[in-house]
Amino acid sequence: MPVLQHIVLAFYLLFLLAAGWRLWVVGWRCVVKLATAFLLVAPMPLLFILPGLMRRDAWSGLLVQLVITLLVCGMACLAGGFSAARLRARRRG
């Protein structure tokens, strides 16, 4: 995999980590936070899953598996941001 794709993936996951951190601080209800978190994670994987589902060739299965991995890693980074902000707030207060 070329270096540029690694850099873009790292920026995406770091963005989700920072977004999870910031979402914890916002004074919204939990349901709104979870909906916002899903809307932050879902668009990038959906860009790749739609072509994988529309075409049925040898690479479609691999593309769908990659998208599911990206979605799970995005949710894990967002949850990591939530938990890091919660732990930091607990230490301070």
Secondary structure, DSSP 4 states (H G I P E B T S, - for coil): --HHHHHHHHHHHHHHHHHHHHHHHS---HHHHHHHHHHHHSHHHHHHHHHHHH--STTHHHHHHHHHHHHHHHHHHHHHHHHHHHHHHHHH-
